[in-house]
Amino acid sequence: MKFGVQVNCYRTTWHDIKASINAMEGTRWNSIWFADHFLPPPGRREEEHFTAFEGFTLISVAAGMTQKLRLGHLVLGNTYRNPGLLAKMATTLDQASLGRFELALGAAWFKREHEAYGWTFPSMKERQDRFQEACELLRLLFTADGPVDYQGKYYRLDHAPLSPGCYQKPHIPIMVGGTGERRTLRTLAMYGDIFNMDGWAGQGMSLEVYRHKVGVLEKHCANVGRDPAEIKRTLLMPLQITDDQERIERFQKALGPGSMAGPKNQIIDRIGEFEKEGVAEIMFGAIPTGQVEAFERVEEDIVSAFD
């Protein structure tokens, strides 16, 4: 089992983000992740002036500050960047980081930031259609031997080269963000390499939910002729180490049943259950940005148990 952290990039400072990056490099941590929003979620107007650092710029800076950590987002929004541009950004970063980048992409959901910055916010169906096309196009660009022609409904390429290509072989891993059962998990089965169950999504972090989502993914894989063993399984797991029953109940009420709050031994046991179910990596959320001692505590109390 490997572990990473989704480092918060809202309502914070660069000083604290930098301290978090430095606290992770050269330790047991495997990966660092940032979100991708331009206003602090969930979108309260009175909080729109709070900081929201741009995610791709942040991960690029983190790449230059580190040598060991793998790098990614949870997750990039497809509506913010043309997939051809995103492919160029991804391979540039993959080359510069010597193969440490993982491309994680979702359909995008945050309507208010689209309004704020003048971006079109299509219907759910159109966003899913665009997302599926983008994933197909990215995989095609990452794996092509030469320039790519593509004629989709929303995206078109005319003999477009991707040079430099991927540093990683066979290509940069693609995480398809989200666990929507009809479209998103099918898109993952068709074009993705990494599954991620998001503990912030309100569905909780129970084994039952995880098993159900994996079962749906496996059915999609069977329908499209994909071996589900090719797809790495990961979790984004908000975490609170506490013996305070009130805090535990409040945390689980906010995020859903089975959300990871409790004494450290209980959390270790729960993570062990997910490991037995085939989860290869867990990205923790809710570790306070800039609080080095909090990163150290989670590393010593939880991560070290899986050395």
C-alpha positions as CSV (number, residue, x, y, z in Angstrom):
1,M,0.0,0.0,0.0
2,K,1.2,3.5,-0.9
3,F,0.1,6.8,0.5
4,G,-0.2,10.4,-0.7
5,V,-1.8,13.6,0.4
6,Q,-4.2,16.0,-1.2
7,V,-2.7,19.2,-0.1
8,N,-5.3,21.9,0.2
9,C,-4.8,24.9,-2.1
10,Y,-7.7,27.1,-1.0
11,R,-8.0,29.6,1.9
12,T,-4.3,29.2,2.5
13,T,-1.0,30.7,1.6
14,W,2.0,29.8,-0.6
15,H,4.1,29.6,2.5
16,D,1.9,26.9,4.0
17,I,1.7,25.0,0.7
18,K,5.5,25.1,0.4
19,A,5.9,23.8,3.9
20,S,3.6,20.9,3.1
21,I,5.5,19.9,0.0
22,N,8.8,20.1,2.0
23,A,7.3,18.0,4.8
24,M,6.5,15.2,2.3
25,E,9.6,14.9,0.2
26,G,12.2,12.4,1.3
27,T,9.7,10.6,3.7
28,R,7.4,7.6,3.5
29,W,4.9,9.6,1.4
30,N,4.6,8.5,-2.2
31,S,2.5,11.2,-3.9
32,I,1.2,14.8,-3.7
33,W,-2.1,16.0,-5.2
34,F,-3.8,19.3,-5.7
35,A,-7.4,20.1,-6.6
36,D,-8.3,22.2,-9.6
37,H,-10.6,25.1,-8.9
38,F,-10.5,28.8,-9.5
39,L,-12.8,29.8,-6.6
40,P,-12.8,28.1,-3.2
41,P,-15.6,25.4,-3.2
42,P,-18.4,25.1,-2.4
43,G,-19.0,28.6,-4.0
44,R,-20.3,30.9,-1.3
45,R,-20.2,34.4,-2.7
46,E,-18.9,35.9,0.6
47,E,-15.9,33.6,0.3
48,E,-15.0,34.2,-3.3
49,H,-12.2,36.6,-2.4
50,F,-10.3,33.9,-0.5
51,T,-7.3,32.4,-2.1
52,A,-7.6,29.6,-4.7
53,F,-4.2,28.7,-6.2
54,E,-4.3,27.3,-9.8
55,G,-3.7,23.5,-9.7
56,F,-1.5,22.9,-12.7
57,T,0.9,25.7,-11.9
58,L,1.2,24.4,-8.3
59,I,2.0,20.8,-9.3
60,S,4.6,22.1,-11.8
61,V,6.3,24.1,-9.0
62,A,6.1,21.1,-6.7
63,A,7.8,19.0,-9.4
64,G,10.7,21.4,-9.4
65,M,11.0,21.3,-5.6
66,T,11.0,17.5,-5.4
67,Q,12.8,14.4,-6.8
68,K,10.8,11.5,-5.3
69,L,7.1,12.4,-5.0
70,R,4.7,11.4,-7.7
71,L,2.5,14.3,-8.8
72,G,-1.1,14.8,-9.8
73,H,-4.5,16.4,-9.3
74,L,-7.7,15.3,-7.7
75,V,-8.9,16.1,-10.3
76,L,-8.5,18.5,-13.3
77,G,-11.7,19.8,-14.8
78,N,-12.1,19.0,-18.5
79,T,-14.0,22.2,-19.3
80,Y,-11.0,24.4,-18.3
81,R,-8.5,23.3,-20.9
82,N,-8.7,21.9,-24.4
83,P,-7.5,18.3,-24.3
84,G,-4.9,18.9,-26.9
85,L,-3.4,21.7,-24.8
86,L,-3.7,19.5,-21.7
87,A,-1.8,16.7,-23.4
88,K,1.1,19.1,-24.2
89,M,1.1,20.4,-20.6
90,A,1.0,16.8,-19.3
91,T,3.9,15.5,-21.4
92,T,6.0,18.6,-20.7
93,L,5.6,18.0,-17.0
94,D,6.1,14.3,-17.3
95,Q,9.4,14.9,-19.1
96,A,10.6,17.6,-16.7
97,S,9.7,15.5,-13.6
98,L,11.4,12.4,-15.1
99,G,8.2,10.4,-15.3
100,R,6.5,11.3,-12.0
101,F,3.2,12.8,-13.3
102,E,-0.2,11.2,-13.3
103,L,-3.0,12.8,-15.3
104,A,-6.3,12.9,-13.5
105,L,-9.3,14.3,-15.2
106,G,-13.0,14.8,-14.4
107,A,-16.0,16.2,-16.3
108,A,-16.2,19.3,-14.0
109,W,-19.1,20.2,-11.7
110,F,-18.5,23.7,-10.2
111,K,-21.0,26.0,-12.1
112,R,-20.2,29.2,-10.2
113,E,-16.5,29.3,-11.3
114,H,-17.6,28.9,-14.9
115,E,-19.9,31.9,-14.5
116,A,-17.2,33.9,-12.7
117,Y,-14.6,33.5,-15.4
118,G,-16.9,33.4,-18.5
119,W,-16.6,29.8,-19.3
120,T,-19.5,27.8,-20.8
121,F,-21.1,25.4,-18.4
122,P,-22.8,22.7,-20.5
123,S,-25.5,20.3,-19.4
124,M,-24.5,17.2,-17.5
125,K,-25.0,15.1,-20.6
126,E,-22.8,17.4,-22.7
127,R,-20.1,17.5,-20.1
128,Q,-20.0,13.7,-20.0
129,D,-19.9,13.5,-23.8
130,R,-17.1,16.0,-23.9
131,F,-15.3,14.2,-21.1
132,Q,-15.5,10.8,-22.9
133,E,-14.1,12.4,-26.1
134,A,-11.3,14.1,-24.1
135,C,-10.2,10.9,-22.5
136,E,-10.3,9.1,-25.9
137,L,-8.3,11.9,-27.4
138,L,-5.7,12.0,-24.6
139,R,-5.1,8.3,-24.7
140,L,-4.7,8.5,-28.5
141,L,-2.2,11.3,-28.3
142,F,-0.2,9.6,-25.5
143,T,0.0,6.3,-27.5
144,A,0.3,7.4,-31.1
145,D,3.5,6.8,-33.1
146,G,3.1,10.1,-35.0
147,P,0.8,13.0,-35.6
148,V,-2.9,12.5,-34.7
149,D,-6.1,13.3,-36.7
150,Y,-9.3,13.3,-34.6
151,Q,-12.8,14.4,-35.6
152,G,-15.1,14.3,-32.6
153,K,-18.3,16.2,-32.0
154,Y,-16.5,18.6,-29.7
155,Y,-12.8,18.3,-30.3
156,R,-10.8,18.1,-33.6
157,L,-7.1,17.6,-34.3
158,D,-5.5,18.1,-37.7
159,H,-2.3,16.0,-38.0
160,A,-1.3,17.2,-34.5
161,P,2.1,15.9,-33.2
162,L,2.7,15.4,-29.5
163,S,6.4,16.1,-29.1
164,P,7.8,15.6,-26.5
165,G,5.8,12.5,-25.9
166,C,5.4,10.7,-22.6
167,Y,8.5,10.1,-20.5
168,Q,6.7,7.1,-18.8
169,K,6.2,4.0,-20.8
170,P,3.8,2.9,-22.2
171,H,2.4,6.4,-21.4
172,I,1.3,8.8,-18.6
173,P,-1.3,7.0,-16.4
174,I,-4.8,8.5,-16.9
175,M,-7.1,8.7,-13.8
176,V,-10.7,9.1,-14.8
177,G,-12.2,11.1,-11.9
178,G,-15.6,10.2,-10.5
179,T,-17.6,7.1,-9.9
180,G,-20.8,7.8,-11.8
181,E,-22.1,4.4,-12.7
182,R,-23.6,4.9,-16.2
183,R,-21.1,7.1,-17.9
184,T,-18.0,7.9,-15.8
185,L,-17.1,4.3,-14.9
186,R,-17.7,3.2,-18.5
187,T,-15.3,6.0,-19.7
188,L,-12.8,4.6,-17.2
189,A,-13.2,1.1,-18.5
190,M,-12.6,2.4,-22.1
191,Y,-9.8,4.8,-21.7
192,G,-8.5,5.1,-18.1
193,D,-5.8,3.4,-16.0
194,I,-6.7,4.5,-12.5
195,F,-9.9,4.3,-10.5
196,N,-10.4,6.7,-7.5
197,M,-13.3,6.7,-5.0
198,D,-13.6,10.2,-3.6
199,G,-14.4,10.5,0.1
200,W,-15.4,14.1,-0.3
201,A,-18.3,13.2,-2.6
202,G,-20.8,12.5,0.2
203,Q,-21.1,8.7,-0.5
204,G,-19.0,7.8,2.5
205,M,-16.0,5.5,2.6
206,S,-17.5,2.1,3.4
207,L,-16.3,-1.2,2.0
208,E,-19.9,-1.8,0.7
209,V,-19.8,1.4,-1.5
210,Y,-16.3,0.5,-2.7
211,R,-17.2,-3.0,-3.6
212,H,-20.4,-1.8,-5.4
213,K,-18.4,0.7,-7.5
214,V,-15.7,-1.8,-8.4
215,G,-18.4,-4.3,-9.4
216,V,-20.0,-1.7,-11.8
217,L,-16.5,-1.0,-13.2
218,E,-15.9,-4.7,-13.8
219,K,-19.2,-5.0,-15.7
220,H,-18.2,-2.1,-17.9
221,C,-14.8,-3.7,-18.5
222,A,-16.5,-6.9,-19.6
223,N,-18.7,-5.0,-22.0
224,V,-15.8,-3.1,-23.7
225,G,-13.3,-6.0,-23.6
226,R,-11.0,-4.6,-21.0
227,D,-9.2,-6.6,-18.3
228,P,-10.2,-4.9,-15.0
229,A,-6.8,-5.9,-13.5
230,E,-5.2,-3.3,-15.7
231,I,-6.9,-0.5,-13.7
232,K,-5.2,0.6,-10.5
233,R,-7.6,1.2,-7.6
234,T,-7.1,4.2,-5.3
235,L,-9.0,6.2,-2.7
236,L,-9.2,9.8,-1.8
237,M,-9.7,9.5,2.0
238,P,-10.5,12.5,4.2
239,L,-8.9,11.6,7.5
240,Q,-9.4,12.6,11.2
241,I,-7.4,10.8,13.9
242,T,-9.3,11.3,17.1
243,D,-10.8,9.5,20.1
244,D,-13.5,12.1,20.5
245,Q,-16.8,10.4,19.6
246,E,-18.6,13.7,19.0
247,R,-16.0,14.7,16.4
248,I,-16.2,11.2,14.8
249,E,-20.0,11.4,14.4
250,R,-19.8,15.0,13.1
251,F,-17.2,14.0,10.5
252,Q,-19.2,10.9,9.3
253,K,-22.4,12.8,9.2
254,A,-20.8,15.4,7.0
255,L,-19.1,13.0,4.6
256,G,-21.1,9.8,4.7
257,P,-21.1,6.4,6.5
258,G,-17.7,4.8,7.0
259,S,-15.8,8.1,6.5
260,M,-12.3,7.7,8.1
261,A,-12.5,9.2,11.6
262,G,-11.5,7.5,14.7
263,P,-8.6,6.2,16.9
264,K,-5.4,5.4,14.9
265,N,-5.6,1.6,15.5
266,Q,-9.2,1.6,14.1
267,I,-8.1,3.6,11.1
268,I,-5.1,1.2,10.5
269,D,-7.5,-1.8,10.6
270,R,-9.9,-0.1,8.2
271,I,-7.1,0.7,5.7
272,G,-6.0,-2.9,6.0
273,E,-9.4,-4.0,4.9
274,F,-9.2,-1.9,1.8
275,E,-5.7,-3.2,1.1
276,K,-7.1,-6.7,1.0
277,E,-9.8,-5.5,-1.4
278,G,-7.1,-4.5,-3.9
279,V,-6.6,-0.8,-3.2
280,A,-3.1,0.1,-4.2
281,E,-2.9,3.7,-2.9
282,I,-4.7,6.1,-0.6
283,M,-4.5,9.8,-0.8
284,F,-5.4,11.4,2.5
285,G,-7.4,14.7,2.7
286,A,-8.0,17.1,5.5
287,I,-4.4,17.2,6.8
288,P,-4.0,20.9,7.7
289,T,-1.9,22.7,5.1
290,G,1.4,24.0,6.4
291,Q,1.2,22.1,9.8
292,V,4.3,20.0,9.4
293,E,3.6,18.2,12.7
294,A,0.2,17.0,11.3
295,F,1.9,15.4,8.3
296,E,4.5,13.9,10.6
297,R,1.8,12.5,12.9
298,V,-0.1,10.8,10.1
299,E,3.1,9.4,8.6
300,E,4.2,7.9,12.0
301,D,0.8,6.8,13.2
302,I,-0.7,5.4,10.0
303,V,1.7,5.2,7.1
304,S,4.5,3.6,9.0
305,A,2.1,0.7,9.9
306,F,2.2,-0.4,6.2
307,D,6.0,-0.3,5.7
